[in-house]
Structures are given as C-alpha cells and as structure tokens.
Amino acid sequence: MPTTVCPECSEEVYIDADSEQGDVVSCGECGTDLQIVGLDPIEVDIHDEDDDDFKGDDGDEYEY
C-alpha cells in the first residue's frame, strides 16, 4: 500500500493502490482531508472544499 506524508501533521498517510489523482483521503492521525495531486510519486495537498464548486459545461460556476 503506497504511503505519503500528511502536510498538516507530518504523519504517514496510507493511500489505496486503486486511488486516482483528485481523490480525497483523510489523515488517520489528525483527520485533515487531503487531495491526491500526484501519483508517481504519491503527493497530497490539503483539500480546499471551495474547489468543489459545481461548474457547468461552459465553465460558469453555479451556486447552490
């Protein structure tokens, strides 16, 4: 099982082998949501929920 380091608490985070770039995982130690930003090597960044805005086909954001 691949691992990386949590940017928040520096603990080891286990990543499922079938995970894909863009997936969100949680640090088992501090609970921070982390988004996978690279696969070779595995890289994560703190997940920003504002990036989850819904966008239409034309790129316009919709507010819900």
PDB file of N, CA, C and O in Angstrom:
ATOM      1  N   MET A   1       0.853  -1.182   0.000  1.00  0.00           N
ATOM      2  CA  MET A   1       0.000   0.000   0.000  1.00  0.00           C
ATOM      3  C   MET A   1       0.898   1.243   0.000  1.00  0.00           C
ATOM      4  O   MET A   1       1.735   1.398   0.889  1.00  0.00           O
ATOM      5  N   PRO A   2       0.729   2.131  -0.992  1.00  0.00           N
ATOM      6  CA  PRO A   2       1.573   3.337  -1.053  1.00  0.00           C
ATOM      7  C   PRO A   2       1.312   4.267   0.135  1.00  0.00           C
ATOM      8  O   PRO A   2       0.216   4.289   0.695  1.00  0.00           O
ATOM      9  N   THR A   3       2.322   5.018   0.498  1.00  0.00           N
ATOM     10  CA  THR A   3       2.194   5.985   1.589  1.00  0.00           C
ATOM     11  C   THR A   3       2.775   7.321   1.167  1.00  0.00           C
ATOM     12  O   THR A   3       3.548   7.417   0.213  1.00  0.00           O
ATOM     13  N   THR A   4       2.384   8.341   1.900  1.00  0.00           N
ATOM     14  CA  THR A   4       2.936   9.680   1.743  1.00  0.00           C
ATOM     15  C   THR A   4       2.891  10.337   3.113  1.00  0.00           C
ATOM     16  O   THR A   4       2.497   9.695   4.086  1.00  0.00           O
ATOM     17  N   VAL A   5       3.282  11.591   3.211  1.00  0.00           N
ATOM     18  CA  VAL A   5       3.322  12.303   4.485  1.00  0.00           C
ATOM     19  C   VAL A   5       2.247  13.382   4.498  1.00  0.00           C
ATOM     20  O   VAL A   5       2.096  14.129   3.532  1.00  0.00           O
ATOM     21  N   CYS A   6       1.504  13.458   5.592  1.00  0.00           N
ATOM     22  CA  CYS A   6       0.476  14.486   5.758  1.00  0.00           C
ATOM     23  C   CYS A   6       1.154  15.852   5.891  1.00  0.00           C
ATOM     24  O   CYS A   6       2.030  16.021   6.739  1.00  0.00           O
ATOM     25  N   PRO A   7       0.761  16.833   5.064  1.00  0.00           N
ATOM     26  CA  PRO A   7       1.371  18.165   5.156  1.00  0.00           C
ATOM     27  C   PRO A   7       0.950  18.925   6.415  1.00  0.00           C
ATOM     28  O   PRO A   7       1.562  19.935   6.762  1.00  0.00           O
ATOM     29  N   GLU A   8      -0.088  18.448   7.098  1.00  0.00           N
ATOM     30  CA  GLU A   8      -0.576  19.124   8.301  1.00  0.00           C
ATOM     31  C   GLU A   8       0.162  18.651   9.555  1.00  0.00           C
ATOM     32  O   GLU A   8       0.594  19.470  10.367  1.00  0.00           O
ATOM     33  N   CYS A   9       0.310  17.314   9.717  1.00  0.00           N
ATOM     34  CA  CYS A   9       0.877  16.797  10.962  1.00  0.00           C
ATOM     35  C   CYS A   9       2.152  15.973  10.759  1.00  0.00           C
ATOM     36  O   CYS A   9       2.760  15.525  11.731  1.00  0.00           O
ATOM     37  N   SER A  10       2.557  15.773   9.506  1.00  0.00           N
ATOM     38  CA  SER A  10       3.783  15.042   9.151  1.00  0.00           C
ATOM     39  C   SER A  10       3.735  13.550   9.457  1.00  0.00           C
ATOM     40  O   SER A  10       4.777  12.894   9.477  1.00  0.00           O
ATOM     41  N   GLU A  11       2.555  13.007   9.695  1.00  0.00           N
ATOM     42  CA  GLU A  11       2.415  11.568   9.909  1.00  0.00           C
ATOM     43  C   GLU A  11       2.244  10.859   8.570  1.00  0.00           C
ATOM     44  O   GLU A  11       1.870  11.480   7.575  1.00  0.00           O
ATOM     45  N   GLU A  12       2.517   9.571   8.550  1.00  0.00           N
ATOM     46  CA  GLU A  12       2.395   8.775   7.345  1.00  0.00           C
ATOM     47  C   GLU A  12       0.911   8.540   7.022  1.00  0.00           C
ATOM     48  O   GLU A  12       0.118   8.204   7.902  1.00  0.00           O
ATOM     49  N   VAL A  13       0.559   8.721   5.756  1.00  0.00           N
ATOM     50  CA  VAL A  13      -0.816   8.518   5.296  1.00  0.00           C
ATOM     51  C   VAL A  13      -0.799   7.381   4.278  1.00  0.00           C
ATOM     52  O   VAL A  13      -0.019   7.403   3.326  1.00  0.00           O
ATOM     53  N   TYR A  14      -1.653   6.399   4.482  1.00  0.00           N
ATOM     54  CA  TYR A  14      -1.743   5.264   3.567  1.00  0.00           C
ATOM     55  C   TYR A  14      -2.753   5.587   2.468  1.00  0.00           C
ATOM     56  O   TYR A  14      -3.854   6.067   2.737  1.00  0.00           O
ATOM     57  N   ILE A  15      -2.357   5.315   1.232  1.00  0.00           N
ATOM     58  CA  ILE A  15      -3.186   5.592   0.060  1.00  0.00           C
ATOM     59  C   ILE A  15      -3.529   4.256  -0.597  1.00  0.00           C
ATOM     60  O   ILE A  15      -2.636   3.446  -0.845  1.00  0.00           O
ATOM     61  N   ASP A  16      -4.802   4.015  -0.881  1.00  0.00           N
ATOM     62  CA  ASP A  16      -5.195   2.794  -1.570  1.00  0.00           C
ATOM     63  C   ASP A  16      -4.525   2.724  -2.933  1.00  0.00           C
ATOM     64  O   ASP A  16      -4.382   3.737  -3.619  1.00  0.00           O
ATOM     65  N   ALA A  17      -4.122   1.537  -3.315  1.00  0.00           N
ATOM     66  CA  ALA A  17      -3.426   1.346  -4.587  1.00  0.00           C
ATOM     67  C   ALA A  17      -4.289   1.723  -5.781  1.00  0.00           C
ATOM     68  O   ALA A  17      -3.760   2.078  -6.834  1.00  0.00           O
ATOM     69  N   ASP A  18      -5.619   1.652  -5.637  1.00  0.00           N
ATOM     70  CA  ASP A  18      -6.511   1.983  -6.749  1.00  0.00           C
ATOM     71  C   ASP A  18      -6.973   3.436  -6.728  1.00  0.00           C
ATOM     72  O   ASP A  18      -7.865   3.811  -7.489  1.00  0.00           O
ATOM     73  N   SER A  19      -6.373   4.264  -5.862  1.00  0.00           N
ATOM     74  CA  SER A  19      -6.730   5.683  -5.804  1.00  0.00           C
ATOM     75  C   SER A  19      -6.272   6.394  -7.066  1.00  0.00           C
ATOM     76  O   SER A  19      -5.305   5.987  -7.711  1.00  0.00           O
ATOM     77  N   GLU A  20      -6.982   7.462  -7.405  1.00  0.00           N
ATOM     78  CA  GLU A  20      -6.674   8.235  -8.600  1.00  0.00           C
ATOM     79  C   GLU A  20      -6.402   9.682  -8.219  1.00  0.00           C
ATOM     80  O   GLU A  20      -6.793  10.141  -7.145  1.00  0.00           O
ATOM     81  N   GLN A  21      -5.724  10.393  -9.117  1.00  0.00           N
ATOM     82  CA  GLN A  21      -5.470  11.808  -8.889  1.00  0.00           C
ATOM     83  C   GLN A  21      -6.807  12.528  -8.757  1.00  0.00           C
ATOM     84  O   GLN A  21      -7.719  12.306  -9.553  1.00  0.00           O
ATOM     85  N   GLY A  22      -6.921  13.395  -7.745  1.00  0.00           N
ATOM     86  CA  GLY A  22      -8.156  14.130  -7.491  1.00  0.00           C
ATOM     87  C   GLY A  22      -8.981  13.524  -6.368  1.00  0.00           C
ATOM     88  O   GLY A  22      -9.864  14.186  -5.823  1.00  0.00           O
ATOM     89  N   ASP A  23      -8.701  12.260  -6.011  1.00  0.00           N
ATOM     90  CA  ASP A  23      -9.422  11.629  -4.903  1.00  0.00           C
ATOM     91  C   ASP A  23      -9.082  12.345  -3.603  1.00  0.00           C
ATOM     92  O   ASP A  23      -8.006  12.930  -3.469  1.00  0.00           O
ATOM     93  N   VAL A  24     -10.009  12.296  -2.644  1.00  0.00           N
ATOM     94  CA  VAL A  24      -9.797  12.903  -1.335  1.00  0.00           C
ATOM     95  C   VAL A  24      -9.696  11.783  -0.307  1.00  0.00           C
ATOM     96  O   VAL A  24     -10.546  10.894  -0.256  1.00  0.00           O
ATOM     97  N   VAL A  25      -8.657  11.835   0.505  1.00  0.00           N
ATOM     98  CA  VAL A  25      -8.445  10.875   1.591  1.00  0.00           C
ATOM     99  C   VAL A  25      -8.297  11.661   2.881  1.00  0.00           C
ATOM    100  O   VAL A  25      -8.076  12.872   2.854  1.00  0.00           O
ATOM    101  N   SER A  26      -8.417  10.979   4.004  1.00  0.00           N
ATOM    102  CA  SER A  26      -8.261  11.633   5.299  1.00  0.00           C
ATOM    103  C   SER A  26      -7.035  11.101   6.013  1.00  0.00           C
ATOM    104  O   SER A  26      -6.730   9.911   5.940  1.00  0.00           O
ATOM    105  N   CYS A  27      -6.339  11.979   6.699  1.00  0.00           N
ATOM    106  CA  CYS A  27      -5.218  11.571   7.526  1.00  0.00           C
ATOM    107  C   CYS A  27      -5.770  10.847   8.749  1.00  0.00           C
ATOM    108  O   CYS A  27      -6.641  11.373   9.442  1.00  0.00           O
ATOM    109  N   GLY A  28      -5.272   9.654   9.014  1.00  0.00           N
ATOM    110  CA  GLY A  28      -5.742   8.881  10.154  1.00  0.00           C
ATOM    111  C   GLY A  28      -5.337   9.478  11.489  1.00  0.00           C
ATOM    112  O   GLY A  28      -5.953   9.176  12.511  1.00  0.00           O
ATOM    113  N   GLU A  29      -4.314  10.320  11.499  1.00  0.00           N
ATOM    114  CA  GLU A  29      -3.815  10.898  12.737  1.00  0.00           C
ATOM    115  C   GLU A  29      -4.543  12.196  13.102  1.00  0.00           C
ATOM    116  O   GLU A  29      -5.050  12.320  14.217  1.00  0.00           O
ATOM    117  N   CYS A  30      -4.602  13.165  12.178  1.00  0.00           N
ATOM    118  CA  CYS A  30      -5.176  14.475  12.507  1.00  0.00           C
ATOM    119  C   CYS A  30      -6.562  14.694  11.890  1.00  0.00           C
ATOM    120  O   CYS A  30      -7.261  15.636  12.264  1.00  0.00           O
ATOM    121  N   GLY A  31      -6.970  13.821  10.936  1.00  0.00           N
ATOM    122  CA  GLY A  31      -8.296  13.932  10.336  1.00  0.00           C
ATOM    123  C   GLY A  31      -8.401  14.928   9.196  1.00  0.00           C
ATOM    124  O   GLY A  31      -9.493  15.137   8.667  1.00  0.00           O
ATOM    125  N   THR A  32      -7.295  15.547   8.803  1.00  0.00           N
ATOM    126  CA  THR A  32      -7.312  16.514   7.712  1.00  0.00           C
ATOM    127  C   THR A  32      -7.669  15.826   6.402  1.00  0.00           C
ATOM    128  O   THR A  32      -7.140  14.756   6.097  1.00  0.00           O
ATOM    129  N   ASP A  33      -8.566  16.436   5.622  1.00  0.00           N
ATOM    130  CA  ASP A  33      -8.885  15.925   4.287  1.00  0.00           C
ATOM    131  C   ASP A  33      -7.768  16.323   3.332  1.00  0.00           C
ATOM    132  O   ASP A  33      -7.366  17.485   3.272  1.00  0.00           O
ATOM    133  N   LEU A  34      -7.276  15.338   2.590  1.00  0.00           N
ATOM    134  CA  LEU A  34      -6.158  15.544   1.681  1.00  0.00           C
ATOM    135  C   LEU A  34      -6.554  15.126   0.280  1.00  0.00           C
ATOM    136  O   LEU A  34      -7.180  14.082   0.098  1.00  0.00           O
ATOM    137  N   GLN A  35      -6.200  15.918  -0.702  1.00  0.00           N
ATOM    138  CA  GLN A  35      -6.489  15.596  -2.100  1.00  0.00           C
ATOM    139  C   GLN A  35      -5.224  15.077  -2.755  1.00  0.00           C
ATOM    140  O   GLN A  35      -4.151  15.661  -2.604  1.00  0.00           O
ATOM    141  N   ILE A  36      -5.355  13.970  -3.488  1.00  0.00           N
ATOM    142  CA  ILE A  36      -4.220  13.403  -4.199  1.00  0.00           C
ATOM    143  C   ILE A  36      -3.937  14.283  -5.417  1.00  0.00           C
ATOM    144  O   ILE A  36      -4.790  14.442  -6.290  1.00  0.00           O
ATOM    145  N   VAL A  37      -2.732  14.850  -5.466  1.00  0.00           N
ATOM    146  CA  VAL A  37      -2.369  15.755  -6.565  1.00  0.00           C
ATOM    147  C   VAL A  37      -1.300  15.151  -7.474  1.00  0.00           C
ATOM    148  O   VAL A  37      -1.001  15.705  -8.532  1.00  0.00           O
ATOM    149  N   GLY A  38      -0.726  14.024  -7.068  1.00  0.00           N
ATOM    150  CA  GLY A  38       0.270  13.344  -7.890  1.00  0.00           C
ATOM    151  C   GLY A  38       0.295  11.868  -7.559  1.00  0.00           C
ATOM    152  O   GLY A  38       0.038  11.473  -6.422  1.00  0.00           O
ATOM    153  N   LEU A  39       0.606  11.051  -8.556  1.00  0.00           N
ATOM    154  CA  LEU A  39       0.597   9.606  -8.346  1.00  0.00           C
ATOM    155  C   LEU A  39       1.983   8.963  -8.403  1.00  0.00           C
ATOM    156  O   LEU A  39       2.163   7.880  -7.846  1.00  0.00           O
ATOM    157  N   ASP A  40       2.943   9.573  -9.037  1.00  0.00           N
ATOM    158  CA  ASP A  40       4.264   8.963  -9.160  1.00  0.00           C
ATOM    159  C   ASP A  40       5.337  10.021  -9.017  1.00  0.00           C
ATOM    160  O   ASP A  40       5.799  10.551 -10.028  1.00  0.00           O
ATOM    161  N   PRO A  41       5.747  10.348  -7.820  1.00  0.00           N
ATOM    162  CA  PRO A  41       5.383   9.720  -6.554  1.00  0.00           C
ATOM    163  C   PRO A  41       4.047  10.240  -6.033  1.00  0.00           C
ATOM    164  O   PRO A  41       3.519  11.235  -6.530  1.00  0.00           O
ATOM    165  N   ILE A  42       3.506   9.553  -5.024  1.00  0.00           N
ATOM    166  CA  ILE A  42       2.247   9.971  -4.409  1.00  0.00           C
ATOM    167  C   ILE A  42       2.457  11.318  -3.729  1.00  0.00           C
ATOM    168  O   ILE A  42       3.356  11.469  -2.902  1.00  0.00           O
ATOM    169  N   GLU A  43       1.626  12.295  -4.079  1.00  0.00           N
ATOM    170  CA  GLU A  43       1.669  13.613  -3.458  1.00  0.00           C
ATOM    171  C   GLU A  43       0.262  14.015  -3.069  1.00  0.00           C
ATOM    172  O   GLU A  43      -0.687  13.775  -3.816  1.00  0.00           O
ATOM    173  N   VAL A  44       0.123  14.628  -1.897  1.00  0.00           N
ATOM    174  CA  VAL A  44      -1.170  15.118  -1.435  1.00  0.00           C
ATOM    175  C   VAL A  44      -1.038  16.565  -1.005  1.00  0.00           C
ATOM    176  O   VAL A  44       0.051  17.039  -0.682  1.00  0.00           O
ATOM    177  N   ASP A  45      -2.164  17.257  -1.009  1.00  0.00           N
ATOM    178  CA  ASP A  45      -2.229  18.629  -0.545  1.00  0.00           C
ATOM    179  C   ASP A  45      -3.503  18.748   0.280  1.00  0.00           C
ATOM    180  O   ASP A  45      -4.432  17.959   0.107  1.00  0.00           O
ATOM    181  N   ILE A  46      -3.548  19.711   1.158  1.00  0.00           N
ATOM    182  CA  ILE A  46      -4.744  19.910   1.972  1.00  0.00           C
ATOM    183  C   ILE A  46      -5.908  20.241   1.055  1.00  0.00           C
ATOM    184  O   ILE A  46      -5.825  21.146   0.225  1.00  0.00           O
ATOM    185  N   HIS A  47      -6.995  19.493   1.216  1.00  0.00           N
ATOM    186  CA  HIS A  47      -8.170  19.643   0.352  1.00  0.00           C
ATOM    187  C   HIS A  47      -8.888  20.946   0.676  1.00  0.00           C
ATOM    188  O   HIS A  47      -9.206  21.219   1.834  1.00  0.00           O
ATOM    189  N   ASP A  48      -9.140  21.744  -0.352  1.00  0.00           N
ATOM    190  CA  ASP A  48      -9.859  23.006  -0.223  1.00  0.00           C
ATOM    191  C   ASP A  48     -11.272  22.771  -0.722  1.00  0.00           C
ATOM    192  O   ASP A  48     -11.487  22.586  -1.920  1.00  0.00           O
ATOM    193  N   GLU A  49     -12.244  22.776   0.195  1.00  0.00           N
ATOM    194  CA  GLU A  49     -13.632  22.497  -0.182  1.00  0.00           C
ATOM    195  C   GLU A  49     -14.174  23.506  -1.175  1.00  0.00           C
ATOM    196  O   GLU A  49     -15.130  23.197  -1.887  1.00  0.00           O
ATOM    197  N   ASP A  50     -13.600  24.706  -1.253  1.00  0.00           N
ATOM    198  CA  ASP A  50     -14.058  25.706  -2.217  1.00  0.00           C
ATOM    199  C   ASP A  50     -13.802  25.254  -3.647  1.00  0.00           C
ATOM    200  O   ASP A  50     -14.448  25.742  -4.574  1.00  0.00           O
ATOM    201  N   ASP A  51     -12.855  24.314  -3.841  1.00  0.00           N
ATOM    202  CA  ASP A  51     -12.571  23.793  -5.179  1.00  0.00           C
ATOM    203  C   ASP A  51     -13.669  22.868  -5.664  1.00  0.00           C
ATOM    204  O   ASP A  51     -13.675  22.475  -6.831  1.00  0.00           O
ATOM    205  N   ASP A  52     -14.600  22.511  -4.788  1.00  0.00           N
ATOM    206  CA  ASP A  52     -15.672  21.584  -5.139  1.00  0.00           C
ATOM    207  C   ASP A  52     -16.890  22.277  -5.736  1.00  0.00           C
ATOM    208  O   ASP A  52     -17.927  21.638  -5.912  1.00  0.00           O
ATOM    209  N   ASP A  53     -16.791  23.581  -6.055  1.00  0.00           N
ATOM    210  CA  ASP A  53     -17.924  24.288  -6.663  1.00  0.00           C
ATOM    211  C   ASP A  53     -18.345  23.575  -7.941  1.00  0.00           C
ATOM    212  O   ASP A  53     -17.509  23.070  -8.690  1.00  0.00           O
ATOM    213  N   PHE A  54     -19.627  23.543  -8.172  1.00  0.00           N
ATOM    214  CA  PHE A  54     -20.142  22.908  -9.380  1.00  0.00           C
ATOM    215  C   PHE A  54     -19.953  23.847 -10.564  1.00  0.00           C
ATOM    216  O   PHE A  54     -20.233  25.042 -10.471  1.00  0.00           O
ATOM    217  N   LYS A  55     -19.483  23.307 -11.659  1.00  0.00           N
ATOM    218  CA  LYS A  55     -19.274  24.114 -12.855  1.00  0.00           C
ATOM    219  C   LYS A  55     -20.030  23.486 -14.011  1.00  0.00           C
ATOM    220  O   LYS A  55     -20.064  22.264 -14.159  1.00  0.00           O
ATOM    221  N   GLY A  56     -20.628  24.325 -14.817  1.00  0.00           N
ATOM    222  CA  GLY A  56     -21.341  23.852 -15.999  1.00  0.00           C
ATOM    223  C   GLY A  56     -20.366  23.561 -17.137  1.00  0.00           C
ATOM    224  O   GLY A  56     -19.160  23.760 -16.991  1.00  0.00           O
ATOM    225  N   ASP A  57     -20.878  23.099 -18.248  1.00  0.00           N
ATOM    226  CA  ASP A  57     -20.048  22.760 -19.389  1.00  0.00           C
ATOM    227  C   ASP A  57     -19.280  23.976 -19.920  1.00  0.00           C
ATOM    228  O   ASP A  57     -18.213  23.837 -20.518  1.00  0.00           O
ATOM    229  N   ASP A  58     -19.838  25.168 -19.692  1.00  0.00           N
ATOM    230  CA  ASP A  58     -19.179  26.377 -20.192  1.00  0.00           C
ATOM    231  C   ASP A  58     -18.183  26.947 -19.181  1.00  0.00           C
ATOM    232  O   ASP A  58     -17.587  27.996 -19.426  1.00  0.00           O
ATOM    233  N   GLY A  59     -17.996  26.259 -18.035  1.00  0.00           N
ATOM    234  CA  GLY A  59     -17.039  26.708 -17.032  1.00  0.00           C
ATOM    235  C   GLY A  59     -17.624  27.665 -16.018  1.00  0.00           C
ATOM    236  O   GLY A  59     -16.940  28.029 -15.061  1.00  0.00           O
ATOM    237  N   ASP A  60     -18.881  28.092 -16.196  1.00  0.00           N
ATOM    238  CA  ASP A  60     -19.505  29.006 -15.246  1.00  0.00           C
ATOM    239  C   ASP A  60     -19.828  28.253 -13.960  1.00  0.00           C
ATOM    240  O   ASP A  60     -20.293  27.114 -13.988  1.00  0.00           O
ATOM    241  N   GLU A  61     -19.572  28.914 -12.832  1.00  0.00           N
ATOM    242  CA  GLU A  61     -19.873  28.288 -11.553  1.00  0.00           C
ATOM    243  C   GLU A  61     -21.330  28.507 -11.202  1.00  0.00           C
ATOM    244  O   GLU A  61     -21.908  29.554 -11.496  1.00  0.00           O
ATOM    245  N   TYR A  62     -21.912  27.504 -10.568  1.00  0.00           N
ATOM    246  CA  TYR A  62     -23.277  27.593 -10.094  1.00  0.00           C
ATOM    247  C   TYR A  62     -23.251  27.591  -8.580  1.00  0.00           C
ATOM    248  O   TYR A  62     -22.510  26.819  -7.971  1.00  0.00           O
ATOM    249  N   GLU A  63     -24.050  28.445  -7.967  1.00  0.00           N
ATOM    250  CA  GLU A  63     -24.144  28.467  -6.517  1.00  0.00           C
ATOM    251  C   GLU A  63     -25.387  27.728  -6.100  1.00  0.00           C
ATOM    252  O   GLU A  63     -26.469  27.934  -6.651  1.00  0.00           O
ATOM    253  N   TYR A  64     -25.220  26.861  -5.115  1.00  0.00           N
ATOM    254  CA  TYR A  64     -26.349  26.088  -4.575  1.00  0.00           C
ATOM    255  C   TYR A  64     -26.546  26.395  -3.129  1.00  0.00           C
ATOM    256  O   TYR A  64     -27.448  25.843  -2.498  1.00  0.00           O
TER     257      TYR A  64
END
